[in-house]
Amino acid sequence: MPSLDDLRKRITSVKSTQKITKAMKMVAAAKLRKAQENAEKGRPYSEKMNNVILNLSKSITDKENAPKLLVGTGEEKVHLCIVLTSDRGLCGGFNTNIIKKSKSYFEKIISENKTLKIVTVGSKGYDQLKRQYKNYIVENISFKESKNINYFDADKVGKIIIEKFEKNEFDVCAIFYNKFKNVITQIPQEQQIVPLNEDKDDSSNDNDYEFEPDEDEILSNLLPKNISTQIFKAMLENSASEQGSRMTAMDNATRNAGELVDRLTIEYNRSRQAAITKELIEIISGAESL
């Protein structure tokens, strides 16, 4: 049974931890509002760019000479997976959910005897994947020093993807991230960005537009930008999801710490009462013996 001194030290320690988790919850709540706003603003832009490109692709008659970023290489042998996670922990199951989603995709590719290549964006994803998929990881990128999510970081990742595609290092590219729904719910996503997939449920692609200059020239400029835009959208979604998950995790940790303090306090009071009772019995017994 722990001594009274040990119980006092543990209660003090848990209370200090509770203060930290409560502060982290408040910080996450403050950051969440801005991150959620940015994620919601980014969605229409990225969706509209996809729609424009898909409309352009419909008007292309010579599919064989169409940009490879749009139609692909014609094969699906080599898959490049961009796994976007955070650089910081203490955010509940945020990173684990993305890794779980990506692992199911990895196993499918490996089971089909296709080549798998992984690029991790965020140190937490790399830390979890390197144990099992170290030989498949071709690059690890971290933006730990960046204070805010920005397009320039997303463009760096986009340029790496384009560079690898131009060197014929992969046929299909997919990104993995968490889509923010609310503070409690973040949905793991798998999105193919090379070649571009048409969303069958999206009826907005049925509109016809006239483009100037011709489609090929517009696509040659728009397709690389679209890759960076989709990466940026995923990073914005991740940022909001991370803060929401951290807020929930820290709220649970604060509540659990409070419950633990209550239990330890009851145990401390009982032990203290037992010690006092024991001392009184010893004093009374000693007095009666005299």
C-alpha positions in Angstrom: 0.0 0.0 0.0 1.5 3.4 -0.9 2.5 5.8 1.9 0.8 9.1 2.5 3.8 10.9 1.1 3.6 8.8 -2.1 -0.1 9.6 -2.5 0.5 13.3 -2.0 3.2 13.3 -4.6 1.0 11.4 -7.1 -2.0 13.7 -6.5 0.3 16.8 -7.1 1.7 15.1 -10.3 -1.7 14.3 -11.7 -3.0 17.8 -11.0 0.0 19.3 -12.9 -0.8 17.0 -15.8 -4.4 18.0 -15.7 -3.4 21.7 -16.0 -1.3 20.9 -19.1 -4.0 18.9 -20.8 -6.6 21.6 -20.0 -4.3 24.3 -21.5 -3.7 22.2 -24.6 -7.4 21.7 -25.0 -8.0 25.5 -24.9 -5.2 26.1 -27.4 -6.6 23.4 -29.8 -10.0 25.0 -29.5 -8.7 28.4 -30.4 -6.7 27.0 -33.4 -9.6 24.8 -34.5 -11.9 27.7 -35.5 -9.4 29.2 -37.9 -8.4 25.8 -39.3 -12.0 24.7 -39.9 -12.7 28.0 -41.6 -9.7 27.5 -43.9 -10.6 23.9 -44.7 -14.2 24.9 -45.6 -13.0 27.7 -47.8 -10.5 25.4 -49.6 -13.1 22.8 -50.6 -15.0 24.7 -53.3 -11.8 25.9 -55.0 -10.2 22.4 -55.2 -13.5 20.8 -56.3 -14.1 23.5 -59.0 -10.6 23.0 -60.4 -11.2 19.3 -60.7 -14.5 19.9 -62.5 -12.8 22.4 -65.0 -10.1 19.8 -65.8 -12.6 17.0 -66.2 -14.7 19.2 -68.6 -11.6 20.0 -70.5 -10.7 16.3 -70.8 -14.1 15.5 -72.3 -13.4 17.7 -75.3 -10.1 16.1 -76.1 -10.5 13.9 -79.1 -6.9 12.5 -79.3 -6.6 10.6 -76.0 -3.3 9.1 -76.9 -1.6 12.5 -77.1 -3.4 13.9 -74.1 -1.3 15.0 -71.1 -0.1 11.9 -69.1 -1.0 13.6 -65.8 -4.6 13.5 -66.9 -4.9 10.1 -68.6 -2.0 8.2 -67.0 0.7 6.0 -68.5 -1.7 3.3 -69.5 -0.4 1.0 -66.8 -1.0 0.5 -63.1 2.2 -1.3 -62.1 3.8 1.2 -59.8 1.8 3.0 -57.2 3.0 6.1 -55.3 1.2 6.8 -52.1 1.5 10.2 -50.3 0.6 9.8 -46.7 -0.1 13.1 -45.0 0.0 13.1 -41.2 1.0 15.5 -38.4 4.4 16.4 -37.0 3.1 16.6 -33.5 1.4 14.0 -31.2 -1.2 14.1 -28.4 -4.0 14.3 -31.0 -5.9 11.1 -30.2 -6.4 8.7 -33.2 -5.8 11.3 -35.9 -2.6 9.8 -37.2 -3.5 6.2 -36.5 -6.7 6.5 -38.6 -4.8 7.8 -41.6 -2.1 5.0 -41.3 -4.8 2.3 -40.9 -6.5 3.6 -44.1 -3.2 3.7 -46.0 -2.1 0.3 -44.8 -5.2 -1.4 -46.2 -4.3 0.2 -49.6 -0.7 -0.9 -49.3 -1.6 -4.5 -48.6 -3.9 -4.6 -51.6 -1.1 -3.3 -53.9 1.4 -5.8 -52.5 -1.0 -8.7 -52.7 -1.5 -7.9 -56.4 2.3 -8.1 -56.9 2.5 -4.4 -57.9 5.3 -2.0 -56.9 4.6 0.2 -53.9 6.4 3.5 -53.2 5.6 5.7 -50.2 6.2 9.3 -49.5 5.4 10.4 -45.9 4.5 14.0 -45.2 4.7 14.4 -41.4 7.1 12.8 -38.9 4.3 10.8 -37.1 3.3 8.9 -40.2 6.9 8.1 -40.9 7.5 6.8 -37.4 4.5 4.5 -37.6 5.1 3.2 -41.2 8.9 2.7 -41.0 8.5 -0.4 -38.7 6.7 -2.4 -41.4 7.2 -0.5 -44.7 10.7 1.0 -44.3 11.8 -0.6 -47.6 8.9 1.0 -49.5 9.4 4.6 -48.2 11.3 6.6 -50.8 11.0 10.0 -49.2 10.1 11.6 -45.8 9.0 15.3 -45.8 8.4 17.3 -42.6 7.1 20.9 -42.3 7.6 21.0 -38.5 9.2 24.4 -38.7 6.2 25.9 -40.6 3.9 27.7 -38.2 0.9 27.7 -40.5 -0.4 25.5 -43.4 0.6 27.3 -46.6 0.4 26.7 -50.3 4.2 26.9 -50.7 4.7 23.7 -48.7 2.0 22.0 -50.6 3.6 23.1 -53.9 6.9 21.5 -52.8 5.1 18.1 -52.4 3.3 18.7 -55.7 6.6 19.4 -57.5 8.2 16.2 -56.1 5.2 14.2 -57.4 5.5 15.8 -60.9 9.3 15.3 -60.9 8.9 11.6 -60.1 6.1 11.2 -62.7 8.3 12.8 -65.4 11.1 10.4 -64.6 8.5 7.5 -65.1 8.9 6.4 -61.4 5.2 5.6 -61.0 2.0 5.1 -62.8 -0.7 5.9 -60.2 -0.5 8.4 -57.3 -2.9 8.5 -54.4 -3.0 10.7 -51.3 -4.2 9.8 -47.8 -5.5 12.3 -45.3 -8.3 13.0 -42.8 -11.4 15.0 -43.9 -12.8 17.2 -41.2 -16.5 16.7 -40.4 -16.8 17.9 -36.9 -14.8 18.0 -33.6 -15.6 14.4 -32.9 -15.5 12.9 -36.4 -12.7 13.0 -38.9 -13.0 10.7 -42.0 -9.9 9.0 -43.5 -9.7 9.7 -47.2 -8.0 8.0 -50.2 -7.9 10.2 -53.3 -6.3 9.4 -56.6 -4.7 12.4 -58.2 -2.7 10.8 -61.0 -4.3 10.0 -63.3 -7.3 12.1 -62.4 -10.4 10.2 -61.6 -13.9 11.4 -62.4 -16.3 11.5 -59.6 -19.4 9.5 -60.8 -21.6 11.2 -58.3 -20.7 14.7 -59.4 -23.2 16.0 -61.9 -21.6 19.4 -62.2 -19.2 17.9 -64.8 -22.0 17.7 -67.4 -21.7 21.4 -68.2 -20.1 22.4 -71.5 -17.6 25.3 -71.7 -15.7 27.0 -74.4 -12.0 27.4 -73.7 -9.4 29.8 -75.1 -6.6 28.9 -75.9 -7.0 25.2 -76.8 -7.6 22.5 -74.2 -4.0 21.0 -74.4 -2.4 24.3 -73.6 -4.7 25.0 -70.7 -4.3 21.5 -69.3 -0.5 21.6 -69.5 -0.6 24.6 -67.1 -3.5 23.5 -65.0 -2.7 19.9 -64.2 0.5 20.5 -62.2 -1.3 23.3 -60.3 -4.2 20.9 -59.6 -1.9 18.4 -57.9 -0.5 21.1 -55.6 -4.1 22.3 -55.0 -5.3 18.9 -54.0 -2.3 18.5 -51.7 -3.0 21.9 -50.1 -6.7 21.0 -49.6 -5.6 17.7 -47.9 -3.3 19.6 -45.7 -6.0 22.1 -44.7 -8.4 19.2 -43.9 -5.7 17.5 -41.9 -5.0 20.7 -39.9 -8.6 21.1 -38.9 -8.9 17.4 -38.2 -5.8 17.4 -36.1 -7.0 20.3 -33.9 -10.4 18.7 -33.5 -8.9 15.4 -32.6 -6.5 17.0 -30.1 -9.2 19.0 -28.5 -11.3 15.9 -27.9 -8.3 13.9 -26.7 -7.2 16.6 -24.3 -10.8 17.0 -23.0 -10.9 13.3 -22.3 -7.5 13.4 -20.6 -8.5 16.3 -18.4 -11.6 14.5 -17.4 -9.8 11.3 -16.6 -7.1 13.2 -14.6 -9.9 14.8 -12.5 -11.4 11.4 -11.8 -8.0 10.0 -10.9 -7.4 12.9 -8.5 -10.7 12.2 -6.9 -9.9 8.5 -6.4 -6.4 9.3 -5.1 -7.8 11.9 -2.7 -10.3 9.4 -1.3 -7.5 6.8 -0.9 -5.3 9.4 0.7 -8.0 10.5 3.2 -8.7 6.8 4.1 -5.1 6.1 4.6 -4.6 9.2 6.7 -7.7 8.3 8.8 -6.4 4.8 9.3 -3.0 6.1 10.3 -4.5 8.5 12.9 -6.8 5.8 14.2 -3.8 3.4 14.6 -1.9 6.1 16.5 -4.8 6.8 18.8 -5.2 3.1 19.5 -1.5 2.9 20.4 -1.7 5.9 22.7 -4.8 4.5 24.5 -3.3 1.0 24.8 -0.1 2.5 26.2 -2.0 4.6 28.7 -4.1 1.6 29.8 -1.0 -0.4 30.3 0.3 2.2 32.8 
